[in-house]
């Protein structure tokens, strides 16, 4: 069973794309902020989009293996479009709302000298269009490399 999973070219490529995007996200965050944040290795949000890298490579490899006229490719492509659109829409707005709520809680706590909560809302949730495009580019490049290796 494990060997079957490891032999699944679509799955392996998608996971590698995700891993590359997350490693880049961690590195870019470190270079910009000058601090190590291990949550960037597994976390959502940030540059580039790991979700976009994953679903882009998923669609490309599905098209490569089953053909772009297949139902499998149609499913993978629609999934990719939905995931990337959602990352730039609802999830991005949710992150902005979390930032605002966290600021309001901090202001309220400072003014009233009380602590409302120890838990701040997660602010890295969605992606800007540039982060989604860059994630897709990671997925494309990873897929092209894997196609060269596999085929």
ROTOR-43989 format. One line per field, with one value per residue: residue number from 1; residue in three letters; z, x, y of N, C-alpha, C, O, CB in turn. Coordinates in steps of 0.1 Angstrom, whole numbers, always signed. Each point is the difference from the previous one (the first is absolute). Glycine has a CB too. Example, Ala and Ser with C-alpha at 12.3 -4.5 7.8 and 13.67 -1.06 7.14 Angstrom:
REM ROTOR-43989
resi: 1, 2
resn: ALA, SER
n.pz: +78, -19
n.px: +132, +15
n.py: -57, +23
ca.pz: +0, +0
ca.px: -9, +9
ca.py: +12, +11
c.pz: +0, +8
c.px: +9, -8
c.py: +12, +11
o.pz: +7, +1
o.px: +10, +5
o.py: +0, +11
cb.pz: +5, -23
cb.px: -29, +7
cb.py: -12, -17
This chain:
REM ROTOR-43989
resi: 1, 2, 3, 4, 5, 6, 7, 8, 9, 10, 11, 12, 13, 14, 15, 16, 17, 18, 19, 20, 21, 22, 23, 24, 25, 26, 27, 28, 29, 30, 31, 32, 33, 34, 35, 36, 37, 38, 39, 40, 41, 42, 43, 44, 45, 46, 47, 48, 49, 50, 51, 52, 53, 54, 55, 56, 57, 58, 59, 60, 61, 62, 63, 64, 65, 66, 67, 68, 69, 70, 71, 72, 73, 74, 75, 76, 77, 78, 79, 80, 81, 82, 83, 84, 85, 86, 87, 88, 89, 90, 91, 92, 93, 94, 95, 96, 97, 98, 99, 100, 101, 102, 103, 104, 105, 106, 107, 108, 109, 110, 111, 112, 113, 114, 115, 116, 117, 118, 119, 120, 121, 122, 123, 124, 125, 126, 127, 128, 129, 130, 131, 132, 133, 134, 135, 136, 137, 138, 139, 140, 141, 142, 143, 144, 145, 146, 147, 148, 149, 150, 151
resn: UNK, UNK, UNK, UNK, UNK, UNK, UNK, UNK, UNK, UNK, UNK, UNK, UNK, UNK, UNK, UNK, UNK, UNK, UNK, UNK, UNK, UNK, UNK, UNK, UNK, UNK, UNK, UNK, UNK, UNK, UNK, UNK, UNK, UNK, UNK, UNK, UNK, UNK, UNK, UNK, UNK, UNK, UNK, UNK, UNK, UNK, UNK, UNK, UNK, UNK, UNK, UNK, UNK, UNK, UNK, UNK, UNK, UNK, UNK, UNK, UNK, UNK, UNK, UNK, UNK, UNK, UNK, UNK, UNK, UNK, UNK, UNK, UNK, UNK, UNK, UNK, UNK, UNK, UNK, UNK, UNK, UNK, UNK, UNK, UNK, UNK, UNK, UNK, UNK, UNK, UNK, UNK, UNK, UNK, UNK, UNK, UNK, UNK, UNK, UNK, UNK, UNK, UNK, UNK, UNK, UNK, UNK, UNK, UNK, UNK, UNK, UNK, UNK, UNK, UNK, UNK, UNK, UNK, UNK, UNK, UNK, UNK, UNK, UNK, UNK, UNK, UNK, UNK, UNK, UNK, UNK, UNK, UNK, UNK, UNK, UNK, UNK, UNK, UNK, UNK, UNK, UNK, UNK, UNK, UNK, UNK, UNK, UNK, UNK, UNK, UNK
n.pz: +0, -3, -31, -6, +11, -17, -28, +4, -26, +17, +28, -9, -11, +26, +19, -18, +1, +31, +2, -17, +17, +27, -10, -9, +29, +15, -19, +2, +32, +0, -19, +17, +29, -2, +7, -9, -7, +7, -11, -29, +2, -1, -10, -20, -16, -20, -26, -7, +12, +16, -16, -26, +3, +1, -25, -20, +4, -3, -30, -9, +8, -14, -28, +2, +2, -19, -26, +7, -4, +34, +10, +10, -14, +12, +30, -4, -11, +24, +22, -12, +1, +30, +10, -13, +9, +30, +0, -8, +22, +26, +6, -4, +21, +23, +1, +3, +26, +15, -2, +14, +24, +8, +2, +20, +20, +2, +7, +23, +15, +0, +14, +24, +10, -18, -11, -20, +1, +13, -30, -18, -17, -11, -9, -19, -14, -28, -17, -3, -25, +10, +14, -26, -18, +20, +1, -31, +0, +19, -21, -24, +13, +10, -28, -13, +21, -5, -33, +3, +18, -18, -29
n.px: +8, +28, +1, -28, +13, +26, -17, -17, +21, -23, +14, +28, -11, -16, +25, +19, -20, +0, +31, +3, -20, +14, +29, -12, -14, +27, +15, -21, +0, +31, +0, -21, +11, +34, -18, +7, -33, +8, -27, +17, -1, -33, -8, -22, +15, +22, +8, +1, -27, +16, -27, +17, +19, -24, -15, +26, +7, -31, -1, +27, -7, -30, +12, +21, -21, -24, +13, -1, -24, +1, -29, +30, +0, -28, +10, +26, -15, -20, +22, +15, -25, -5, +29, +2, -28, +7, +27, -15, -26, +0, +30, +2, -23, +13, +26, -17, -15, +27, +9, -26, +1, +30, -8, -24, +17, +21, -22, -13, +27, +7, -27, +1, +33, -14, +19, -27, +20, +27, -15, +16, -26, +22, +10, +6, -34, +11, +22, +2, -15, +30, -8, -13, +25, +19, -19, +1, +32, +1, -18, +19, +26, -13, -10, +28, +14, -21, +2, +30, -6, -22, +12
n.py: -12, +13, -8, +16, +27, -2, -4, +29, +12, +14, -3, +10, +27, +8, -4, +18, +24, +0, +1, +25, +17, -6, +9, +28, +5, -2, +21, +24, +0, +4, +24, +17, -4, -2, -30, -30, +5, -35, +16, +0, -34, +2, +32, -2, +21, +5, +8, -34, -3, -26, +4, +6, -25, -19, +9, +3, -30, -9, +11, -12, -29, +0, +8, -23, -23, +7, +17, +31, -24, -8, +7, +5, +28, +8, -5, +17, +26, +2, -2, +25, +19, -6, +6, +28, +10, -6, +17, +27, -3, -5, +3, +32, +5, -19, +18, +26, -12, -7, +31, +10, -20, +8, +31, -5, -17, +23, +22, -16, -5, +31, +9, -20, -1, -29, -21, +4, -24, -11, +4, +25, -10, -21, +31, -26, -2, +8, -2, +31, -11, -5, -27, -12, +5, -16, -26, -2, +0, -26, -16, +5, -11, -26, -8, +3, -19, -23, +0, -6, -26, -14, +1
ca.pz: +0, +0, -13, -10, +2, -4, -15, -6, -6, +2, +14, +4, -6, +8, +13, -1, -3, +13, +8, -6, +3, +15, +2, -5, +9, +12, -3, -3, +13, +8, -7, +2, +14, +8, +11, -4, +4, -4, -4, -14, -7, -2, +1, -11, -3, -3, -14, -10, +5, -1, -6, -15, -6, +0, -9, -14, -4, +0, -13, -11, -1, -4, -15, -7, +1, -5, -12, +4, -3, +9, +11, +11, -2, +2, +14, +6, -4, +7, +14, +1, -1, +12, +11, -2, +2, +14, +7, -2, +3, +14, +9, +1, +8, +13, +6, +3, +11, +12, +3, +6, +13, +9, +4, +9, +13, +6, +5, +12, +12, +5, +6, +12, +9, +3, -11, -5, -5, -3, -14, -10, -12, -11, -11, -12, -4, -14, -9, -10, -14, -3, +7, -7, -13, +3, +3, -13, -7, +7, -4, -14, -1, +7, -9, -12, +4, +3, -13, -6, +7, -1, -14
ca.px: -8, +9, +7, -10, -1, +13, +1, -10, +7, -8, +1, +14, +3, -7, +6, +13, -3, -4, +12, +9, -7, +1, +14, +2, -7, +9, +12, -3, -4, +13, +7, -7, -3, +12, -2, -4, -14, -2, -14, +0, +2, -12, -12, -7, +4, +14, +6, -11, -12, +2, -12, +0, +10, -5, -11, +5, +7, -10, -7, +10, +3, -12, +0, +11, -2, -13, -4, -8, -14, -5, -8, +9, +6, -11, -1, +12, +0, -11, +5, +11, -6, -8, +9, +7, -10, -4, +12, +1, -12, -5, +11, +7, -8, +0, +13, +0, -9, +7, +10, -7, -5, +11, +4, -10, +2, +12, -3, -9, +8, +9, -8, -7, +10, -5, +3, -12, +3, +14, +1, -3, -5, +10, -1, +5, -10, -2, +11, -2, +1, +14, +4, -7, +8, +14, -2, -2, +13, +7, -6, +3, +14, +2, -6, +9, +11, -4, -3, +13, +6, -8, -4
ca.py: +12, +12, +0, +5, +14, +6, -1, +8, +12, +13, +3, +3, +14, +10, +1, +7, +14, +6, +1, +11, +13, +3, +3, +14, +9, +1, +7, +14, +7, +2, +11, +13, +4, -2, -9, -13, -4, -13, -2, +3, -12, -7, +9, +6, +14, +3, -1, -1, -8, -15, -6, +2, -9, -14, -3, +2, -12, -11, +1, -3, -14, -7, +2, -7, -14, -4, +9, +12, -2, -10, +5, +2, +14, +10, +2, +6, +14, +7, +1, +10, +13, +3, +2, +13, +11, +0, +5, +14, +6, -1, -2, +12, +9, -5, +4, +15, +2, -4, +10, +11, -4, -1, +13, +5, -6, +6, +13, -2, -5, +11, +10, -5, -7, -13, -10, -6, -13, -3, -6, +10, -6, -3, +11, -6, -9, +1, +5, +11, -6, -2, -12, -11, -2, -5, -14, -8, -1, -10, -12, -2, -4, -14, -10, -1, -8, -14, -5, -3, -12, -12, -4
c.pz: +0, -13, -11, +1, -6, -15, -7, -4, +3, +15, +4, -5, +8, +13, +0, -3, +13, +8, -4, +4, +15, +3, -4, +9, +12, -2, -3, +12, +8, -6, +2, +14, +9, +12, -5, +6, -6, -5, -15, -8, -3, -1, -13, -2, -3, -14, +0, +6, -2, -6, -15, -7, -1, -10, -15, -5, -1, -14, -11, -2, -4, -15, -7, -1, -7, -13, +5, -4, +9, +11, +12, -1, +3, +15, +7, -4, +7, +15, +1, -1, +13, +12, -1, +2, +15, +8, -1, +4, +15, +10, +2, +9, +14, +8, +3, +12, +13, +4, +8, +14, +11, +4, +9, +14, +8, +5, +12, +12, +5, +7, +13, +10, +4, -12, -4, -4, -1, -15, -10, -12, -10, -11, -13, -5, -15, -7, -8, -14, -4, +7, -6, -14, +3, +4, -12, -8, +6, -4, -14, -1, +6, -10, -13, +3, +2, -13, -7, +7, -3, -15, -9
c.px: +9, +7, -9, -1, +12, +1, -11, +6, -7, +2, +14, +3, -7, +6, +14, -2, -4, +13, +10, -6, +2, +14, +3, -7, +8, +12, -3, -4, +13, +7, -6, -1, +13, -2, -6, -14, -3, -15, -1, +3, -13, -12, -5, +4, +14, +4, +9, -11, +3, -12, +0, +11, -5, -11, +4, +7, -9, -7, +10, +3, -12, -1, +10, -3, -13, -4, -9, -15, -7, -9, +9, +7, -10, -2, +12, +0, -10, +4, +11, -6, -8, +9, +7, -9, -3, +12, +0, -13, -3, +11, +9, -7, -1, +13, +0, -9, +6, +10, -7, -5, +11, +4, -10, +1, +12, -3, -9, +7, +9, -8, -6, +9, -5, +5, -13, +3, +15, +1, -4, -5, +12, -2, +5, -10, -1, +12, -4, +1, +15, +5, -6, +7, +13, -2, -3, +12, +8, -5, +3, +15, +2, -6, +9, +12, -4, -4, +13, +7, -8, -2, +12
c.py: +13, +1, +5, +15, +7, -1, +8, +14, +13, +4, +5, +14, +10, +2, +7, +15, +7, +2, +11, +13, +3, +4, +14, +10, +3, +9, +15, +7, +3, +12, +14, +4, -3, -9, -13, -3, -13, -2, +3, -13, -8, +9, +5, +14, +2, -3, -12, -9, -15, -7, +1, -9, -14, -2, +3, -13, -12, +0, -3, -14, -9, +1, -8, -15, -5, +8, +11, -1, -10, +7, +3, +14, +11, +2, +7, +15, +8, +2, +11, +14, +4, +3, +14, +12, +3, +7, +15, +7, -1, -2, +12, +10, -5, +4, +15, +3, -4, +10, +12, -4, -1, +14, +6, -6, +6, +14, +0, -4, +11, +11, -4, -7, -14, -9, -7, -15, -2, -4, +12, -8, -2, +10, -5, -10, +0, +5, +11, -7, -3, -13, -12, -3, -6, -15, -9, -2, -11, -14, -4, -5, -14, -11, -2, -9, -15, -7, -5, -13, -12, -5, +1
o.pz: -8, -5, -9, -10, -7, -6, -12, +9, +3, +3, +7, +7, +3, +5, +8, +5, +2, +6, +8, +4, +3, +9, +7, +3, +5, +8, +5, +2, +6, +7, +2, +3, +12, +9, -10, +12, -12, -8, -6, -12, -10, -3, -10, +8, +3, -8, +8, +11, -11, -7, -8, -10, -10, -8, -9, -11, -9, -6, -9, -11, -7, -7, -11, -10, -7, -6, +9, +4, -1, +3, +8, +10, +6, +5, +8, +8, +5, +6, +10, +8, +4, +7, +10, +5, +4, +9, +9, +2, +8, +10, +12, +9, +9, +11, +11, +8, +11, +12, +10, +9, +11, +12, +10, +10, +12, +11, +9, +11, +12, +11, +10, +10, +11, -11, +8, +3, -3, -5, +1, -2, -1, -6, -11, +4, -7, +5, -4, -1, -6, -6, -1, -3, -8, -4, -1, -6, -7, -3, -4, -7, -6, -1, -4, -8, -4, -2, -6, -7, -3, -2, -12
o.px: -3, +1, +4, +0, +0, +7, +0, +2, +6, +2, +1, +6, +6, +1, +3, +7, +5, +1, +5, +7, +3, +3, +7, +6, +1, +3, +7, +4, +1, +5, +7, +2, +0, +8, -7, -2, -4, -2, -10, -4, -1, -11, +6, +7, +8, -8, +9, +1, +2, +1, -3, -3, +2, +1, -5, -2, +2, -1, -4, +0, +2, -3, -2, +3, +0, -10, -8, -8, -12, +2, -2, +1, +3, -1, -2, +4, +3, -2, -1, +4, +2, -2, +1, +4, -1, -3, +4, +0, +4, +0, +4, +6, +0, -1, +5, +3, -1, +2, +4, +0, -1, +3, +4, -2, -1, +4, +2, -2, +1, +5, +0, -5, +1, +3, -6, -8, +7, +12, -10, +4, +9, -11, -4, +2, +1, +11, -12, +5, +2, +7, +6, +3, +4, +9, +5, +2, +7, +7, +3, +2, +7, +7, +1, +5, +8, +2, +1, +6, +5, -1, -2
o.py: +9, +11, +7, +7, +10, +8, +1, +8, +10, +11, +10, +8, +11, +12, +8, +8, +12, +11, +7, +9, +12, +8, +8, +10, +11, +9, +9, +11, +11, +9, +10, +12, +5, +0, -1, +2, -1, -10, -4, +0, -7, -5, -2, +6, -9, -5, -1, -6, -5, -9, -10, -5, -7, -10, -7, -4, -9, -11, -7, -6, -10, -10, -5, -7, -10, -4, -1, +8, -3, +12, +9, +7, +10, +12, +9, +8, +11, +10, +7, +9, +11, +10, +7, +10, +11, +7, +7, +13, +8, +7, +3, +7, +9, +4, +4, +8, +7, +3, +5, +8, +5, +2, +7, +7, +3, +3, +7, +6, +2, +5, +8, -4, -4, +4, -7, -9, +10, +0, +5, -12, +8, +1, +5, -12, -11, +1, +2, -11, -10, -8, -11, -11, -9, -8, -11, -10, -8, -9, -12, -10, -8, -10, -12, -8, -9, -12, -10, -8, -11, -12, -3
cb.pz: +20, +30, +16, +12, +27, +28, +15, +5, -20, -22, -3, -8, -26, -17, -1, -14, -25, -7, -4, -23, -22, -4, -10, -27, -14, -1, -14, -25, -6, -1, -19, -23, -15, -16, +26, -13, +13, +23, +29, +16, +20, +16, +31, -4, +12, +31, -11, -30, +6, +27, +29, +14, +20, +32, +27, +16, +20, +31, +19, +15, +25, +30, +15, +19, +29, +29, -24, -7, -22, -7, -16, -8, -23, -27, -8, -9, -28, -22, -7, -18, -29, -15, -9, -20, -27, -12, -13, -21, -31, -19, -18, -32, -29, -19, -23, -33, -26, -19, -30, -32, -23, -23, -32, -30, -21, -26, -33, -27, -21, -30, -33, -24, -3, +25, +0, -11, -9, +29, +8, +10, +5, +12, +29, +2, +28, -1, +4, +16, +0, +4, +22, +14, -2, +11, +23, +6, +1, +23, +19, +0, +7, +24, +12, -1, +15, +25, +4, +2, +21, +22, +16
cb.px: -15, +2, +11, -13, -14, +3, +9, -20, +3, -18, -19, +1, -3, -22, -15, +3, -13, -24, -7, +0, -19, -22, +0, -4, -23, -11, +3, -12, -23, -3, +1, -15, -24, -1, +3, +26, -3, +20, +2, +11, +24, +21, +4, -26, -26, +12, -11, +15, -17, +14, -10, -5, +16, +4, -11, +4, +19, -2, -11, +10, +16, -8, -7, +13, +13, +4, +10, +29, +18, +18, -17, +3, +13, -10, -12, +8, +5, -15, -5, +12, -4, -16, +2, +12, -8, -12, +8, +15, -12, -20, -4, +4, -14, -14, +6, +1, -18, -4, +10, -7, -17, +5, +7, -13, -9, +11, +0, -16, -2, +11, -5, -16, +7, -23, +30, -1, -29, -8, +4, +14, -32, +12, +7, +23, -14, -34, +20, +5, -23, -3, -5, -25, -16, +0, -14, -25, -8, -3, -21, -19, +0, -8, -24, -13, +2, -10, -21, -3, +3, -11, -21
cb.py: -22, -14, -26, -29, -13, -14, -23, -19, -25, -18, -27, -32, -21, -18, -29, -29, -18, -22, -31, -24, -16, -24, -32, -19, -20, -32, -30, -18, -24, -33, -27, -17, -10, +22, +20, -10, +25, +2, +11, +24, +6, -14, +9, -21, +15, +1, +26, +8, +24, +11, +16, +29, +21, +9, +13, +29, +18, +12, +24, +28, +14, +14, +28, +24, +10, -3, -19, +5, +7, -27, -22, -32, -20, -18, -30, -30, -18, -19, -32, -25, -15, -24, -32, -22, -16, -28, -28, -17, -13, -18, -27, -10, -3, -23, -22, -4, -11, -27, -11, +0, -18, -23, -4, -3, -24, -17, +1, -11, -25, -10, +0, +3, +26, +4, +4, +31, -11, -7, -28, +28, +2, -25, +11, +17, +14, +3, -25, +29, +23, +32, +24, +17, +29, +31, +19, +20, +33, +24, +17, +28, +32, +21, +19, +30, +30, +19, +25, +33, +26, +20, +11
